[in-house]
């Protein structure tokens, strides 16, 4: 028996020796971490801990006296290792945490091995604290199995300490502190092991005993609250389950943490306020995730004023709380005022950036039906951006665009327009200028929304949207946009038949733009203001940005409105825009327009209240244009394409001139020109026609030519009667035209095909009249030589020569400046023609014969007397031939012949006697 005890004591000694041997290897290496054998320290420390634990287990089997000295030595070694671990924590190096854990484990096991059988309260407190700290260190290192073993040992010390008697209460605070540290360590270790039930139990052991908590120093309670918060926050980070148990569990932990932290508010410990804010922030999130929105809102209502008053009020963590408050209000379906306050809190404390603005705008999209709320938030955000635009990035344009987009969705149109006006005005009043690209984007949106209303025939709404685009905010970088907006708005009013309003709006546009005048034209047409519409068309042509398409549209509108005067002005303007050159299509288009204009003018002329002088000038001008276009077509060798047009034009010109002869007053010159143009167009048509020309066309050409000349002559006569004189230049022009017409008609008379018509006998009469016209103008010009040539020309014109000579003689007889030789020659020609064609009036013949005899006798030359005797003899022949006819030779002329013959014979006889 004695030998067995001795052998056991030797076993404790062996364990002790092994421990000391290991320590002898460890200590030198701890002083030199760079030693090559330093990595083996951890293995030796673990061995020491295992040997010390074995020593503790074997010790109860022996008497105290056998191991008391060994225990004291081990206790001292444990204290030394613990102190060394503190140095490592103070001066950390590579893998220092693992070494610290190993040192603490070995130190605790050595101290445990050196404990007395019945340790004092102070010793229990000390050992419990060592065990708790060692367990937490190992737990942090992830060595949960060993940590659990250590904490199990700590449980025994906690039980001993709980059962220990402290009658004087001198150790109450230390006991409380050590106990809480133990519970805290067990709680943390259990949590990390995943044993949430034990962790929760330990946390309750801590927080349920307020008396014990109050004994803890403030920094210990702060640390405890921090740990409880960490566990609560870690629960929220775990994957959520459908029943929401995780957030609910987190709430309990956070409530305990806040309860401890809240009791420290009156203490002098720094950082308590920040800790409470942190706990409340996590608690609010936990309430939110657990769908306890009322409690979440209560927490946030308590928290928001605090963080707003802090120096770091704009931090990202605090902004998350403000966003969380907004989310809570949203889930609670809170009223707009509360939500607005939440948004304002976010906006007032956020840094304006692309991300922050996007977050606000994205959130606002979820409140689309709350128009008043979204408008207020947008406006508040814009106001803040305007205040900061000089110091922070400019995001004003995004907010303006957002307000425009939101307003487009507002069912209350008046409210939407008021909102936009307020928004744009606030930007202007802040002296902020929108860049060109955002300006274009805003205008594009405004026009797009206005266009939607326009297509839906909501004219007033569309007009308001377009008018918004004319705001002065957009005029700096888009000066032309205002005019476009006004025009679009005016068009909306026109569609709504608010023509006066449309006129008022369009007057705000500059007057140098063609589209503006086009809209003015539309308004005037719809109001029946013909003169204003015509004026708008003329102004449109003068504008630098004129587009011919506007006139094409104006043509359709004028036609539908049945305002012929306006349609005429539009067609004339359209014709002016054509550039007649080498392009044959332009000529065709121009001729079509001329035809339309002429038809329209002729219709207007038929109206009772027509302004005939103006319309007559217009139609003549159009026929002049037609003549020019015909010449262009001929030059471009494209007459075959316009023959129908030219045929219509010459016929219309001819008929118009004929009608004008009876209906147009004081328009002789225009009528003559129309006949002339008709002749020119007809002649061009005849020359260009690939077929044989119809004889009737030649007759029409002769008639037109003659009518044109007749009109010129009649006009000259009228001038002479009213004024008394006419310029030689005009007379020369007329006589040139007469000669041209005479040559043209003469050429026509030679056409063989002409003789096949029944009316071909009109040509000689036309030539007869032309010669008389020529003689009449020649007398006015005192062109006696030309007149003599006319007289000679008439001699070869057949039976009509008599009438021609008669007319010429009448003209010459009345002109006192006519030379006697010219009159004499004409009279001779009359008598000769009369005798040759036996077609004359006896009475006129007697008068002509008296005149020519008088002239011959007045000359008083033998040759003239002989001619006079010859004419008297011809008279006797006429008297005899017509003695029994119904038109005998006039008696007074007979008596004149008798007296003149007798007197002339007496004078001749006397002259003979005198010789």
DAFENZI-V420596 format. One record per run of one state. SS is the DSSP state (H for helix, E for strand, - for the rest). FROM is the first residue (numbers start at 1). LEN is the number of residues. If there is no record, write none. Layout:
SS:FROM:LEN ; SS:FROM:LEN
This chain:
-:1:1 ; H:2:30 ; -:32:6 ; H:38:22 ; -:60:4 ; H:64:27 ; -:91:5 ; H:96:18 ; -:114:7 ; H:121:20 ; -:141:3 ; H:144:20 ; -:164:8 ; H:172:22 ; -:194:2 ; H:196:12 ; -:208:2 ; H:210:6 ; -:216:2 ; H:218:20 ; -:238:7 ; H:245:18 ; -:263:9 ; H:272:18 ; -:290:3 ; H:293:17 ; -:310:6 ; H:316:17 ; -:333:3 ; H:336:14 ; -:350:4 ; H:354:12 ; -:366:5 ; H:371:18 ; -:389:7 ; H:396:13 ; -:409:4 ; H:413:17 ; -:430:6 ; H:436:20 ; -:456:3 ; H:459:10 ; -:469:3 ; H:472:3 ; -:475:6 ; H:481:15 ; -:496:3 ; H:499:8 ; -:507:7 ; H:514:14 ; -:528:2 ; H:530:13 ; -:543:5 ; H:548:14 ; -:562:2 ; H:564:13 ; -:577:7 ; H:584:22 ; -:606:6 ; H:612:24 ; -:636:3 ; H:639:25 ; -:664:4 ; H:668:21 ; -:689:6 ; H:695:28 ; -:723:5 ; H:728:22 ; -:750:3 ; H:753:4 ; -:757:1 ; H:758:24 ; -:782:2 ; H:784:11 ; -:795:5 ; H:800:15 ; -:815:5 ; H:820:18 ; -:838:4 ; H:842:18 ; -:860:2 ; H:862:20 ; -:882:9 ; H:891:24 ; -:915:1
